[in-house]
Amino acid sequence: MAQAAAQTAQAAQATIGDSEFDRDTAVTLREGGVYDAELSAGWTILGAVNGGYLLAVLGRALGEALPHPDPFSVSAHYLTASAPGPAVIRTQVVRSGRTLSTGQASLFQFAQDGTEIERIRVIGTYGDLDTLSDEVRTSAKPPAIPPLERCLGPADGGPAPIPGGSAITERLDIKIDPATVGWAVGAPSGKGEMRGWFGLADGRDADPLSLLLAVDALPPTSFELGLKGWTPTIELTTHIRCRPAPGPLRVSITTRNLAGGFLEEDADVWDSADRLVAQSRQLARVPRA
């Protein structure tokens, strides 16, 4: 753990605000509560814009619309698949309190005939993570992931990018636990588990907004269940528990139940200080044969 953190600290780090993630999640105020965004093709997988990236875009818009800076709980319903290109985000402040504020946001894109199509609808509660108590009572433990140098990325014999179909992998620094990479060599474990180290390729350290991406950035657990193809998210709820320390994150995702053509994924995200910084649950559709 200490060695992995040291390696990251020695690497050239992108400053928050200067990285590709920040540029590609930027929103521009058009008028009260309405923001323009440009969904980047750099965050796609098999032609679909990644759900965690989309959540971060809407999360940024809500953070600008609400009086509190940090996402505490964000729930998104993915209504239709988003495409790279222009988008409009409409926000509404639902409640503004002393320590918490709640708002909702919807992202729209335009069909060829000019009609608006709602892609995602989000409701989020925001606060200030720096004001939270330091008290922690938990039975949760960091996942047993091998050190960073013993996990596998594309250059280490790990999962190779899908030719022409995984632009997002160029923007992420992900190393998968060898115990959950059997799918990449045609030998999935049959267990609904995926674990690995997560970072942004340009070295930008994690913050609450990028945690919304981290919970949905690893390969889906369906791969280790022996299934192939896109696993579209239906609903994703993320809880941000504290501001992450500098350094790489560890992400553990599990699926306990696949039924009726749907599965859930529960994700835990741990920082370099061994703190549980984010949790999420999503419902996803099983890849269609």
Summary of the structure (lengths in Angstrom):
residues: 289
radius of gyration: 18.3
end to end distance: 40.0
largest distance: 55.2
contacts: 945
relative contact order: 0.17
helix: 22%
strand: 37%
